[in-house]
Amino acid sequence: MSALSLDDFLNEIRACKICEKSLPDGVRPVLRAGAGAKILVVGQAPGRRVHASGIPFDDPSGDRLRDWMGVDKDIFYDTSKINIVPMGFCYPGTGKSGDLPPRKECADAWRASLMEKLTSVELTLVIGQYAIDWHLGNRRKKTLTDTVRTWREYWPDHVVLPHPSPRNNIWLRKNDWFEAEILPPLKKRIRELL
């Protein structure tokens, strides 16, 4: 583990330029973390709006995620309570069907060392395929839906969520069990940890 304090390590991450030549909108690592936070939110990578603001989940996806968690913005952005650490720290750009995947170099360079420093985490919200692959590895199921549906296998330290983007409204309508079955215990667990 790096001998740097968490704050110094975060400053190194924020100064990272590993992917600079591959990022069409430039580097701007977006993450928030505090040593005492018990909750970790792991998304994919910042979108265009988050890249512009520098505030994670500063978009409709964030509004829905906070609703799912039962928290307001003050709690969500309080690094003594919640860490927000995506798989890729910079906006990767846009592809044919939406944002590109998070840059692999980011997780390779920073993720393991950063996770070692977040020793207070008791609950990780795992959002999206890249986060599932890294945080659950071979414990994941064949599909995202199957992984979300078998949430009790990862409980109480991990909860797999579909992306809260409005683009996922169709998935949410097809899988109405998600909000009925998973959100009440998730909100209760978050209240207990806060």
C-alpha positions in Angstrom: 0.0 0.0 0.0 1.2 3.5 -0.7 2.6 5.3 2.3 0.7 8.5 1.3 -2.2 9.7 3.3 -5.6 9.4 1.6 -5.7 13.1 0.9 -2.3 13.1 -0.7 -3.2 10.0 -2.7 -6.4 11.7 -3.9 -4.3 14.7 -4.9 -2.1 12.5 -7.0 -5.1 10.9 -8.7 -6.5 14.4 -9.4 -3.2 15.3 -11.1 -3.2 12.1 -13.2 -2.7 12.5 -17.0 -2.2 8.8 -17.9 -5.1 8.9 -20.5 -4.7 12.5 -21.6 -4.0 11.7 -25.2 -7.1 9.5 -25.4 -9.6 11.8 -23.8 -11.3 14.1 -26.3 -12.4 16.6 -23.6 -9.2 16.5 -21.6 -8.4 15.2 -18.1 -10.6 16.0 -15.1 -10.6 13.2 -12.6 -13.9 13.3 -10.7 -14.1 11.4 -7.4 -14.7 12.1 -3.7 -13.5 10.0 -0.8 -13.0 10.3 3.0 -11.2 7.9 5.3 -14.2 7.4 7.6 -17.0 6.9 5.1 -18.8 3.6 5.5 -20.5 3.7 2.1 -18.8 3.5 -1.3 -20.6 4.3 -4.6 -18.9 2.8 -7.6 -20.1 4.0 -11.0 -18.6 3.6 -14.5 -17.1 7.0 -15.4 -18.2 10.7 -15.3 -20.5 11.8 -18.1 -20.2 15.0 -20.1 -22.3 17.0 -17.6 -20.2 15.7 -14.6 -17.0 16.4 -16.5 -18.1 20.0 -16.9 -19.2 20.5 -13.2 -16.6 18.3 -11.5 -19.3 17.0 -9.2 -20.1 13.2 -9.4 -23.6 12.2 -10.2 -24.5 15.9 -10.8 -27.2 14.9 -13.3 -30.6 13.1 -13.5 -28.8 9.8 -12.8 -27.6 11.2 -9.5 -31.1 12.4 -8.6 -32.5 8.9 -9.1 -29.5 7.3 -7.3 -30.0 9.5 -4.2 -33.7 8.6 -4.3 -32.8 4.9 -4.4 -30.5 5.5 -1.4 -32.9 7.6 0.6 -30.3 10.5 1.0 -30.2 14.1 0.0 -27.4 16.0 -1.7 -25.8 17.1 1.6 -25.4 13.6 2.8 -24.5 12.2 -0.6 -21.6 14.6 -1.0 -20.3 14.4 2.6 -17.1 12.5 2.3 -17.2 11.6 6.0 -20.3 9.5 5.1 -20.1 8.5 1.4 -17.2 7.8 -1.0 -17.9 8.2 -4.7 -15.2 6.5 -6.7 -16.0 5.5 -10.3 -14.1 2.9 -12.3 -12.7 5.6 -14.6 -12.1 9.0 -13.1 -12.3 11.1 -16.3 -15.0 11.4 -18.9 -14.1 9.0 -21.7 -16.0 10.6 -24.6 -19.0 9.6 -26.6 -19.4 6.5 -28.8 -22.1 5.4 -31.2 -24.6 4.4 -28.5 -23.7 6.7 -25.6 -20.6 7.4 -23.5 -17.6 5.2 -24.1 -16.5 2.7 -21.4 -14.2 3.9 -18.6 -10.5 3.9 -19.5 -8.9 0.7 -18.3 -5.6 2.5 -17.5 -7.4 4.3 -14.7 -8.4 1.2 -12.7 -5.0 -0.4 -13.5 -3.1 2.6 -12.1 -5.2 3.6 -9.1 -8.0 1.3 -8.0 -6.4 -1.4 -5.9 -4.3 1.1 -3.9 -7.2 3.4 -3.4 -9.5 0.6 -2.2 -6.8 -0.4 0.4 -7.0 3.1 1.8 -10.8 3.0 2.2 -10.8 0.8 5.2 -14.0 2.0 6.8 -16.3 0.9 3.9 -19.0 -1.5 5.0 -21.3 -1.2 2.0 -20.4 -0.8 -1.7 -23.0 0.1 -4.3 -21.8 -1.5 -7.5 -23.3 0.2 -10.6 -22.7 -1.1 -14.1 -20.7 -3.9 -15.8 -17.2 -2.5 -15.3 -17.8 -2.0 -11.6 -19.3 -5.5 -11.3 -16.4 -7.1 -13.1 -13.8 -5.4 -10.8 -15.7 -5.6 -7.5 -17.4 -9.0 -7.8 -15.1 -10.8 -10.3 -16.2 -14.4 -10.8 -19.0 -14.0 -8.3 -21.0 -12.1 -10.9 -23.8 -13.8 -12.8 -24.0 -14.1 -16.6 -26.1 -10.9 -17.0 -26.6 -7.7 -15.2 -30.2 -8.6 -14.5 -29.2 -11.9 -13.0 -26.5 -10.2 -10.8 -29.0 -7.6 -9.6 -31.7 -10.3 -9.0 -29.4 -12.4 -6.8 -28.5 -9.4 -4.6 -28.8 -11.4 -1.4 -25.6 -13.3 -2.4 -23.6 -10.1 -2.0 -25.5 -8.6 0.9 -24.8 -6.9 3.3 -21.4 -5.6 2.0 -22.3 -5.2 -1.7 -25.4 -4.2 -3.6 -25.5 -4.4 -7.4 -27.6 -1.7 -9.0 -28.6 -1.0 -12.6 -27.4 2.3 -13.8 -29.8 5.0 -12.5 -29.8 6.8 -15.9 -33.2 7.7 -17.5 -31.9 5.5 -20.4 -32.7 2.6 -18.1 -36.4 3.3 -17.7 -37.3 0.4 -19.9 -35.2 -2.0 -17.8 -36.8 -0.6 -14.6 -40.3 -1.1 -16.1 -39.5 -4.7 -17.1 -38.0 -5.5 -13.7 -40.4 -3.9 -11.3 -39.3 -6.3 -8.6 -36.0 -4.2 -8.3 -37.6 -1.2 -6.6 -40.0 -3.3 -4.5 -37.5 -5.9 -3.3 -34.1 -4.2 -3.1 -34.7 -0.5 -2.3 -36.4 -0.9 1.1 -33.5 -3.0 2.6 -30.9 -0.8 0.9 -32.4 2.4 2.3 -32.6 0.7 5.8 -28.9 -0.4 5.6 -27.8 3.1 4.5 -29.7 4.7 7.4 -28.0 2.3 9.8 -24.5 3.1 8.4 -25.1 6.8 8.4 
